Amino acid sequence: EPEVTQTPSHQVTQMGQEVILRCVPISNHLYFYWYRQILGQKVEFLVSFYNNEISEKSEIFDDQFSVERPDGSNFTLKIRSTKLEDSAMYFCASRLGLATDTQYFGPGTRLTVL
Amino acid sequence: DAKTTQPNSMESNEEEPVHLPCNHSTISGTDYIHWYRQLPSQGPEYVIHGLTSNVNNRMASLAIAEDRKSSTLILHRATLRDAAVYYCILRAPPQFQGAQKLVFGQGTRLTINP
């Protein structure tokens, strides 16, 4: 069964450094999402992406964050200058198309900012 | 998304049925009822969804009240692997909501005793 994959599974970085989290959505899906979950808290929406542009973003998704679909398969989340409070699990999700509403999530990347 | 209310936690025994309730008294006539779950240290996973009629799939059943103000996710024979946080989420019809994000509440933490 096709699945969303994410790399790396765990990323440790120093405060102020840039990180890129990578996702490979399910191949024929058209909608892509990033969510995050701080330890012990709810899953929170960050951004949605469709047709090579951001369709919605949350207040969390400020100028330090960016997303890109550099080729036909990858979907990346970049944090330019990480802060301690960016430490969280980051989940990528994809959705087939307009007629279906199921989002398929990846296993997540645990980001630890020291 | 309209608001849903779920118990914070529930406990059941292995191989027994589990009924997870969700109240959604402000549901609109076109909102679908979706259930996702999050197993420990994993991303959220789609379980089931429905509009008016009860629904069954290989994972679970969804019983929807006649007035649609509440629903119940039914796991017919719980296993240890079903221990997770279960989220009830209302969604506008997919063709009317574009790339709309999923809004997660706190969900119900289900514990399964051996």
HADDOCK unambig.tbl for C-alpha pairs under 7 A between the chains (distance, minus, plus):
assign (segid A and resid 31 and name CA) (segid B and resid 99 and name CA) 6.43 0.50 0.50
assign (segid A and resid 42 and name CA) (segid B and resid 104 and name CA) 6.57 0.50 0.50
assign (segid A and resid 42 and name CA) (segid B and resid 105 and name CA) 6.47 0.50 0.50
assign (segid A and resid 42 and name CA) (segid B and resid 106 and name CA) 5.91 0.50 0.50
assign (segid A and resid 43 and name CA) (segid B and resid 104 and name CA) 5.92 0.50 0.50
assign (segid A and resid 44 and name CA) (segid B and resid 104 and name CA) 6.97 0.50 0.50
assign (segid A and resid 45 and name CA) (segid B and resid 101 and name CA) 6.59 0.50 0.50
assign (segid A and resid 48 and name CA) (segid B and resid 99 and name CA) 6.53 0.50 0.50
assign (segid A and resid 55 and name CA) (segid B and resid 99 and name CA) 6.86 0.50 0.50
assign (segid A and resid 91 and name CA) (segid B and resid 43 and name CA) 6.47 0.50 0.50
assign (segid A and resid 98 and name CA) (segid B and resid 94 and name CA) 5.91 0.50 0.50
assign (segid A and resid 98 and name CA) (segid B and resid 95 and name CA) 5.36 0.50 0.50
assign (segid A and resid 98 and name CA) (segid B and resid 98 and name CA) 6.40 0.50 0.50
assign (segid A and resid 99 and name CA) (segid B and resid 94 and name CA) 5.73 0.50 0.50
assign (segid A and resid 99 and name CA) (segid B and resid 95 and name CA) 5.58 0.50 0.50
assign (segid A and resid 100 and name CA) (segid B and resid 94 and name CA) 6.04 0.50 0.50
assign (segid A and resid 101 and name CA) (segid B and resid 94 and name CA) 5.44 0.50 0.50
assign (segid A and resid 102 and name CA) (segid B and resid 46 and name CA) 6.73 0.50 0.50
assign (segid A and resid 104 and name CA) (segid B and resid 45 and name CA) 6.70 0.50 0.50
assign (segid A and resid 105 and name CA) (segid B and resid 43 and name CA) 5.63 0.50 0.50
assign (segid A and resid 105 and name CA) (segid B and resid 44 and name CA) 6.03 0.50 0.50
assign (segid A and resid 105 and name CA) (segid B and resid 45 and name CA) 6.53 0.50 0.50
assign (segid A and resid 106 and name CA) (segid B and resid 43 and name CA) 5.89 0.50 0.50
assign (segid A and resid 107 and name CA) (segid B and resid 42 and name CA) 5.26 0.50 0.50
assign (segid A and resid 107 and name CA) (segid B and resid 43 and name CA) 4.97 0.50 0.50
assign (segid A and resid 108 and name CA) (segid B and resid 42 and name CA) 6.91 0.50 0.50
assign (segid A and resid 108 and name CA) (segid B and resid 43 and name CA) 6.13 0.50 0.50
